[in-house]
Amino acid sequence: MATHLPTGMEHHPDIVELREHYERVTSTPRAQGIEALAVLAGLFLAASPWIVGFTAFSTLTVTCLIVGLAYTGLMAGYGPAYERTHARAWAAAALGVWTIISPWVVSGSVAHGKNIVTCVIVGAVMFLLGLAAISMATITANGAAMRLGRAGRADRAGRAGHAKG
């Protein structure tokens, strides 16, 4: 009787280990904090024309609403499935940059004091949260690999010394 073993790449031990690593990373308080702050930043940007009071500038109002909701959607879906959605963090960082420059780029004369301050501050926060989300798993993965690599070498050397003795 033949046993059928899964042959797809999704069952490769390295892929399975990587998925488990990303699940561990996104379940940390740091990752959850980044995701929560990013969702709040996106929602604030979407509501900022009404909160700060620049709804008279319709192009910037629509831009903030759309970009804020898009950012919220990108970063809200980030945590549960990092291995499939980490590219979203790059898009989120790009939306942060767009938010910073939007008062000068969108049509009409919308570059005024409170518009500029709001977009620059919220955009910078969005950009930094996007970068934090991008670097979170990379730093953790590299740090864990370095610790495991050093520990693995030391452990193997220790076992080799005991085996000889």
Secondary structure, 3 states (H helix, E strand, C coil): CCCCCCCCHHHCHHHHHHHHHHHHHHCCHHHHHHHHHHHHHHHHHHHHHHHHHCCCCHHHHHHHHHHHHHHHHHHHCCCCCHHHHHHHHHHHHHHHHHHHHHHHHCCCCCCCHHHHHHHHHHHHHHHHHHHHHHHHHHHHHHHHHHHHHHHHHHHHHHHHHHHHC
